Amino acid sequence: MPKASVKRSIHCKKEQLIDLVLDIEKYPIFVPFCIGAKIHKKKDQGDLLLIVADLTIGKSSFKDTYRSNVKFNKKEDSIYVTNLDGPLKNLENIWFFKEKNNITEVSFDIDFELKNHFLNIIMAKSFQFGLDKIADAFQKRAKELFSKT
């Protein structure tokens, strides 16, 4: 299964960055290849925020939608995502957020497997590059929204 990790230090408050990541329906505005997003359920359960959402990823004639279970743990400042449906056989990704002096260090680990074995092999070769592009997009969006200029 393709696995990748990325870590970034972003000049904003932890809560701002967490809100940005949880604002899933805005992903098509800034996340590369994300052409659609929809939240189906959102439930606050004390220390947990539970979300079920679809993301549609595409480029050219390729387009696919997958459904995810998103769990924000408010005590641990972490977001854990698993797949529910779509082209993914397996998906686990986790975001961790730590703030110091208005700089938030975010780490993102992802482990996934596509149902299509051939596409899985192709994705494994370029996945870290793609993940870096996604991290760049979140960092740029945070700068646009939260930096004091």
N, C-alpha and C positions, 0 to 999 in steps of 0.2 A: 504494500500500500504506500502511495506517496505520502511523505511526511515533510514538514517544513516548520521553521520557527523564525520569528522576527521580533526584534526588540527596538523600541524607539523612545527617545526622550522628547516630549512635546510641551511647549510653553503654554500651559493652561492648567486650570484646576482639575483635579481628578473627577469631580462630579460633572464638569462640562464634557469631558472626554467620554465618560460613561454614557451620558445622555446622547451624545453624538452616535455612539455605537448602537444604542438601543433605538434610535430614530430610524428604523429599518426602511420605512416607506420613502425616505429621502435618498436612499442609496443610488437610485438611477441618476440622480443629479451629479454624483461625483465618483462613484465606484466604477472602474473600468469593466466593460462588458456586462454590467448589470443594467438590464433594459426594463425591468419591472419588479415591483415589490408590493406585497400586501400582507397586512397583519390580520389574521383571522380571529385570534383570541388573545386577550391580555388580562391577566389576573394577578392582583397583588395579594400575597399571602404572608404578611408580616415581613420577615427577613428575606423573602423570596419574591421576585417578580417573574411570572411565567408568561411566555409569549409563544404562540404558534404562528409562523409566518412563511410565506412563499417568496422565493427569489427567482426571477427569470434571468438567466444568463444567456448571452448570445452574441454572435458576430456573423455577418454575412447570412448564409442560409441556415447556419446552426443556431438553434434556440431550444432551450430546455428549462423547465421549472422544477424546482425541488422545494419540498416543505421541510421546515426545521422546527425543532423544539428548542427554545431559548430560555435559559434559566439564569437570571441575575441574582447572585447572592450578595445582599447588601452588607452583611457583616464581613465577608471575605473580599469585597471589591473584585469579584470575578464574574465572568459571563461564560457559561458552558452551553455549547450548541451541539445537538445531535440531529441526524436526519430522521424524518418520518416517512417520506415518500419521494419518488422521482428517480433520476438516473444514478443516484448514489447507492451503492451497496452498503456503504458504511461512511459515517462522518462523525468526527469528534474534533471540536476545536474549543479552545479555552483562551480567554483574555484575562490577564491580571493587570491591575492598576495600582501604582504606588506613587504618592505625591510627596515632593520635598521642595519647599521654596517656590511654589507656583509652577513647578515643572513636574509633569507626570510621566513616569516611566511606564510604558505599556509593553507587555509581552504577549505574543499571540502564537500559539502552537496549533497546528492542524495536522490531522491524520485522516485520510479519506481513501475510499476505493470506489471506482465507478463500476457499474454493472457490466459495462462493455470492456472486456479484457484488452482489446487492441487500443482503445482510447486511454485506458489506464497506463499502458506502457508509454504512450506519447506524452501524457500529462506528467508522468514521473520525471521526464527529462527536462521539462521547462517550468516545473511548478514553483521552485524557489524564486525564479525571475518574476513569475506572475504574482506571487505573494508579496514580493518587494514593491511591485507596482501598486498593489492594493494598499499596502502600508503607506506608501508615498501619498496616495489619494486621501487617506484619512488624516495624515499629517498636514497636507495642504488645506484641507477643509477646516481643520481645527484652527490653523493660522488665520484663514479668512474670517472665521466666525468669532474667534476669541482674542486675537492679538490686538494689543493697544498700539495704534499707530498715530 
